[in-house]
Amino acid sequence: MAETPSQEPVTATENGPVNVEVDASNDSSYGDDLSSYSASLISSVFDYRHESGRRYHGFRNGGRSTSRLGPVSGPLISVIGCDLSPIQPTLVPPNVKFLVDDIESEWAYESNPFDLIHARSLMVSIRDHGKLLKGCYRSVKPGGWVEFQDWDGYPTSEDGSFNGTRDRTVLQGSPKLEQWFKDAGFVNIHVEKFVIPYGVGPKDKHFKKLGAWNQAQAEANGYEGVALAALTRRKNWTKDEVIVLASQARADSQSVTFA
């Protein structure tokens, strides 16, 4: 989270992640966290792209993954949600509205800047984070705040079980966010890091629950969802080949070892 300059710059702070102790007993039960959304927007944005049995957003067809951004204005708060896909709920307060738009396009908010801009899970969606953050800087009031929440896609292991494995890099943009904020001109930059386990290995009940949720969402749709378009479009894999790979990944993720 970062602030636009209003007075003297403030020194950036960082909270590091805690260590997670692994539970060797590996309780196999884990919870599930499901949510559903409905949307009702203009008909053109529902012209989805259907491919390999999956549905992709039709707006800016061929672009990267869905982008999510939520600017907030005050003092009588109004909220704008922005996404490439019409997945927004219809039952919302009157001061909330949703736009189907590409946040990497030129913004037009400089004349009416926001108090807060919040973005989440954009690491695989944005081509140029530096450009996006400069747009945020121009579109937030002096003294206003911009918050990005995202993943560090470089998996690590507390017990060394990843040592010697290959192809661990999924995405590595998140560790660069602090520098991108600085480059855009923000001050009072605060970085907070959290450990999100995968699976039910941790002894701590809180981390065990987080790991169970993380594993559940990945096994339910994550592996296939992430891999299908990338491998069929870029690497000419067949749908069946990707499904087999996703199935193997699910099986591997349920193992206590990663040899």
N, C-alpha and C positions, 0 to 999 in steps of 0.2 A: 504494500500500500504506500502511496506517495502523495505529496502535497505540492501544489504549485506555489511559487514564491509569493509571500505576502510581506515578510519582514526579512530578518537575517536568516540565511540557511541554517538548518539544524543537522547535526551529525547523524548519519544513518546508523540504525541499530539492527542487530540480527539475533534471533533466538534459534539455536540449533536443535535438531531432533534428539529425542531420547532413545536409548537403547531398548530393544525388545528382547526379553529372555525367551528362548524357545522351549516349548513343552514337548519333551520326547515322547509322551504318551499319545500325542496326535489324535485327540478326540475327533471322530469323523463327522459328527453332527454339526450343522451350521444353519444359521437363520437365513431368512429371505426377506428382501425389501423390494416390493414391487410398487410401481406407480403408473398411472395411466393419464393421458391427456386427450382432450378434445379441442377442436379448433373450428372456427367459422370465420373465414376471411374471404377476400375476393376470389372468384372462381378460377382465375388464371393461374394462381399459385398452386392450385391442386392438380395441375398437369404434371404429375409425378413421372419420373423416369423409372420404369420397371425393368429389372435386369437380373438374371440368374436367380429368379425367385425372390428378390428383395426389392424394396422401394427406396428410391433416392429423391432428393429434392429436385424439382423441375426448374426453379428460379436459378439463373446463372448456371445452367446445366453444364456439367463438366468441370465445375469449380471444385474447390476443396471441400472438406467436411463442413457441416453446419456451423455458422458463427453465431455467438451469443454475446450480446452486450446490453447493459441496462443503465442508461443515464438517468439521473434523478435531479430534479430542480426544486427550489424552495422560494419563499417561505411557506406558501401554500403548496405542498408537495405535489408534483406531478411526475409520473414515472413512465418512461418509454422503454419497451423491450424490443430488441432487434434480433432477427434470426433469418437465416436463408430458407428455412422450412416452416410451413404453417402448422406448428405443433402446439400453439398457445391455447390455454384454457379460455373459455368464453365467459365464465362467471368471475368477473374481476371488478374491483372498485371503479367508480367513475373517473378517478384521477389516473387510471392506468390505461395505456394503449400499447398495441403491438404493431411493429412494422416488419414486413418481409422485405429485407434489403441486405445489401452486401456492405459490411462495415469497412471493407478495404476500398470501397469507392470513396470519392471525395465527399467530405462532410459539409454541411451547411448550417452549423450551429454556432459559428463564431459570434454572430450578432446577438445570440440568446444563449449564453454558455450555461453549463450545468454546475451544480454544487458537488455532485458525486457521479463518477462513472465506474461501474462495476462490470468486470468481465470474468468468465469462468470457463475452464477447459477449452482453451483455444489453441493449444500447442500444436496440434496436427491440422489446424484449420487455416492458419494465417501464413501467407507467403513472406510478408515483411513486417515483423513486429516493431522494428524501429519506426517505420512510417506510420503504423497504426498509433503508437504511443505519442508521436509528434502531433497527430490529429487530435488525440485525447487532450494533449497539453493546450492546444489552441482552442479547444471547445469546453474547457472547464474554467470556472471563475478563479481569479487570484485568491489564493488561500483555500481553494477547493481541493477535493481528493479524488484520486484514481486508484482503484483496487483491482488487481489481477490475482486470481486463484488458479493454480494449475499444477500439473504433475511433473515430477522429474522422472522421465521414462527410462532411466538407467537403473535396472534392478540390482539390488545388493542383498547380501545375506548376513545375518548375525553369526551364523555358525560356520560360515565358509563353504557352504554347500554349492555355491555358484563358482567357486574357484576352479579354473581349468575348463569351464564351459565356454561355448562360443556364441557369437551373435547375440550378445546381451543388450546391445544398444537398440532401443526402440525409438526414442526421441530424446534429445538433449537440450531443448530450448529453455526449459524452466530455469536452470542455473544461470542463464544469461539475462534474466528479466531485470535484475537489479541494475546491471550496466546499461540496459536499454532505457530504463527510467532515467538514469543519470544523463545519458546522451540526449534525451528529449528535453532536459532542463528542470526536471522535478527535484525538489529538496525534501528534507525530513522523510527520507525513505526508510521504511520499516519492513524487514524481511522476517517472516516466521515460517519455520519448517516443521512438518509433522510426519511421523512415521505411519504409513498405512500398510500393515502386514497383508500378506496373501495367504489365505488358508487358516486353519485353526491350530497352528503350531505354537503360538505364544502361550505362556503360562498365565499371564495377566488376563482376567476375564474381559476387560474393556478391549484390549488388543485382539483377543480371541474373537470377540464379536465383530470388530472391524474387519478382521481377516476373513471371517465367514461371509460377510456381506460382499467383500471384494471378490472372493472366489465365486460366490453365487452369481454375481452379475457377469463375470467373465465367462463362466461355464454356460450360462443361459443363452447368451447371444454375443458376447464380446469377441471371442476368437474368430468366429466366422464373419461377424460384422466388420471387424477391422481388416481382415485379410481378403475378403471376397473381391471387392472392386479393385483393390490394388493389384492382386495377383492375376485376375482375369484380364484386366485392361492393360497392365504394364508388362506382365510376364507371360501372357498368353496361356495361363493355366486354364484347365476346364473347371467348371463348377464342382464336379465330383472330386477332383483332385484337392480342391480347397477344403471341401467338407471332410475328406479323409484327414488332411493336415490338422484341421480344427479338432477333430475327434482325438487324434493323437496328442494334441496339446492339452486337451481336457484330461486325458488319462495321465499324462505326465504331471499335471498340476495336482493330482490327487495322491501322488507319491510323496513319501517323506524324504526321498533323496532325489538329486538332480544330476545323476551321473550320465 
